[in-house]
Amino acid sequence: MQVALETSETITCIEHGQKLLSYIRSDTELVVEGSEKLLHCIPSNMLHRFQHLKQLKVHDCGSLVEIFESGGVDENEDEGWTRTPYNFDLQELHLYDLPKLMHIWKYHGEILSFMNLKKLKIQHCPSLKNVLSPSMARSLSQLQELSVYECELIEEIITRDEKPSEEPSKVKIIFPALQWLTLYRLPSLRCFCSSTYHFELPSCHDITITECPKMEACHGNRGTLELPFVSIKTNNFRAEERSK
């Protein structure tokens, strides 16, 4: 299903179209493009409508700030309120030309799970400062490809947890299926993660880092990063490494 939005700030209008709702329940691909006013791609009150999606592509939305809306969740959490996690079937997520995008999912709680996600590609998102929260990263057990291109403000791939439940150095984040990691033209990127998490990428065999001049090392975080024997291709990158 392809949605071209020019004036709407949300896509909640879908709730009022029963025929469209039926179509959404059966369709597994959603393309959102061409909106200059859309702020959130998937509103928080409609997360359940899109759990079955296999592929989501979002591009050329000039005002979009967040893919999965997290507004209101923080307040409810402070009141001791809990929400049943949303387990998405999403396999591919493509984000292109989103000049104001700041978050895929802002909230750091374990509300969204993407255990089936295999491909995550991001390009030309100049306001994005990081890609994943720790909780989202821990859910990506099937992620095979992670590519980030030409995002001027990205400083780290995985951000630190704002409300850690345990000592960061004791946190282990594993990407068991990740094979390809590509970081291209990220002038502000300094590290994979600034926290002291322990990372493992047991299946990764191809890491390409190009034109990331501020990144000091591939593992660049203050924690640890375990890799199998892989070839790391670098260009304009201060230190070339090969894992042992």
Residue, then its C-alpha position, 0 to 999 in steps of 0.5 A: m500500500q502506498v500512501a502519499l500525504e500532502t496536508s495531513e499531520t497524522i494518518t489517523c484518518i485511516e481509522h474512519g475508512q473501513k474498506l481501507l482498514s480491511y486492506i491494511r489488515s491484509d497488505t504487508e507493505l507500506v510506503v509513506e511518501g511526499s508529506e510536508k506536514l506528517l509528524h509521526c509515521i505510525p501514531s501511538n494509538m494505531l500501532h496495533r494496526f500495523q504489527h503485521l507489516k513486513q516492509l515499511k518505506v518512508h521517504d520525502c516527508g519534510s516534517l517527520v520527526e519520529i517513525f513510531e510515535s512514542g508520545g505519552v508513554d513516558e508519562n504513563e510509565d512514571e505513574g506505574w502504568t504498563r503496556t503490553p509490548y507490540n511485537f512487529d513482524l516487520q522484516e525491512l525498514h527503509l528511511y530516506d530523505l527525512p530532513k527532520l527525523m530525530h527518532i525511529w522510536k524515542y522511548h527507551g522502554e521495551i514497548l516495541s519489539f522487532m524480532n523479525l527485522k532483517k534489513l535496516k537502511i537509513q539515508h539522508c536523515p540530517s537531524l538523526k543523532n543515533v539509530l537505536s536505543p538499547s532496548m530496540a537493539r536487544s530485540l533485533s535477533q534476526l537483523q542481517e544488514l544495517s546501513v547508514y548513509e549520509c546522516e550529518l548529525i549521527e554521533e553514535i549508532i546505539t545511544r545510551d539508556e536514559k533510565p538504566s536498570e543495571e550497570p552499563s558494563k554488565v549489559k550485553i547486546i548481541f546481533p546474532a545474525l548481522q552480516w553486513l554493517t555499512l557506515y558511509r559519510l557520517p561526519s559526526l560519528r564518533c563511536f558505535c556506542s558511547s556507553t560501556y555496553h558489551f557488544e557481540l556480532p558473531s556472524c558479521h563478515d563485512i564491515t565498511i566504514t567510509e568518510c567517518p573522520k571523527m570515528e577513532a576505532c571500529h569498536g569506538n565505544r567505551g565498552t567491548l565489541e566482539l567480532p569474528f574474523v572479518s574484513i573491515k574496509t575503511n576510507n578516511f577513518r583513523a584506525e583500521e582494525r581486523s578482529k582476531 
